[in-house]
């Protein structure tokens, strides 16, 4: 019950564009249930919006270990890789 409430609060924050708050709600969900893939893909979306590509990739990797055909996880991990590539190009000395 608490899990569902936290997840819904996270979803509401995403709709408002408050990705940092949403990511925190999804993180709280994970303390209650580490096997629920949707909170990881949702948090990955938040991380992408916050330009936290490494964290987004990590969440997607976690999902793909549990569900190896999760389309959202594949897609968001690809976006994370893309973000990491762009960052490397734009930061000298990496």
C-alpha positions as CSV (number, residue, x, y, z in Angstrom):
1,X,0.0,0.0,0.0
2,X,2.7,2.4,1.0
3,X,4.7,1.3,-2.1
4,X,1.8,2.2,-4.4
5,X,1.3,5.6,-2.7
6,X,5.0,6.5,-3.1
7,X,5.0,5.3,-6.7
8,X,1.9,7.4,-7.5
9,X,3.5,10.4,-5.8
10,X,6.6,9.9,-7.9
11,X,4.4,9.7,-11.1
12,X,2.7,13.0,-10.1
13,X,6.0,14.7,-9.7
14,X,7.1,13.5,-13.1
15,X,3.9,15.0,-14.6
16,X,4.8,18.3,-13.0
17,X,8.4,18.2,-14.3
18,X,9.8,17.8,-10.7
19,X,12.3,15.0,-11.6
20,X,14.5,15.3,-8.5
21,X,11.5,14.8,-6.2
22,X,10.1,12.0,-8.4
23,X,13.5,10.2,-8.3
24,X,13.5,10.4,-4.5
25,X,10.0,8.9,-4.3
26,X,11.1,6.0,-6.6
27,X,14.1,5.5,-4.5
28,X,11.9,5.2,-1.4
29,X,9.8,2.6,-3.3
30,X,13.0,0.6,-4.0
31,X,13.6,0.3,-0.2
32,X,10.2,-1.5,0.0
33,X,10.5,-3.6,-3.1
34,X,13.7,-4.1,-5.1
35,X,12.1,-6.4,-7.7
36,X,9.6,-3.9,-9.1
37,X,11.0,-2.9,-12.5
38,X,8.8,0.0,-13.3
39,X,10.2,2.1,-10.4
40,X,13.7,1.6,-11.8
41,X,12.7,2.5,-15.4
42,X,10.8,5.5,-14.0
43,X,13.7,6.7,-12.0
44,X,15.9,6.2,-15.0
45,X,13.6,8.6,-16.9
46,X,14.1,11.1,-14.1
47,X,17.9,10.7,-14.2
48,X,17.9,11.2,-17.9
49,X,15.9,14.5,-17.5
50,X,18.5,15.5,-14.9
51,X,21.4,14.6,-17.1
52,X,22.5,11.9,-14.7
53,X,23.3,9.4,-17.4
54,X,25.5,7.1,-15.4
55,X,22.7,6.7,-12.8
56,X,20.1,6.1,-15.5
57,X,22.3,3.5,-17.1
58,X,22.7,1.7,-13.8
59,X,18.9,1.6,-13.2
60,X,18.4,0.2,-16.6
61,X,21.1,-2.4,-16.2
62,X,19.4,-3.5,-13.0
63,X,16.0,-3.9,-14.7
64,X,17.6,-5.9,-17.6
65,X,19.1,-8.3,-15.1
66,X,15.6,-9.1,-13.8
67,X,13.7,-8.7,-17.1
68,X,16.0,-9.2,-20.0
69,X,13.4,-8.0,-22.6
70,X,12.2,-4.8,-20.9
71,X,11.8,-2.4,-23.8
72,X,11.7,0.8,-21.6
73,X,14.9,-0.3,-20.0
74,X,16.6,-0.9,-23.3
75,X,15.4,2.4,-24.7
76,X,16.3,4.5,-21.7
77,X,19.7,2.8,-21.4
78,X,20.3,3.7,-25.1
79,X,19.5,7.4,-24.2
80,X,21.8,7.2,-21.3
81,X,24.7,5.9,-23.5
82,X,23.9,8.7,-26.0
83,X,24.0,11.3,-23.2
84,X,27.3,9.9,-22.0
85,X,28.8,10.1,-25.5
86,X,27.7,13.7,-25.9
87,X,29.1,14.6,-22.6
88,X,32.5,13.1,-23.5
89,X,32.6,15.1,-26.7
90,X,31.8,18.3,-24.9
91,X,34.2,17.9,-21.9
92,X,37.9,18.3,-22.8
93,X,40.3,15.9,-21.3
94,X,38.1,12.9,-20.8
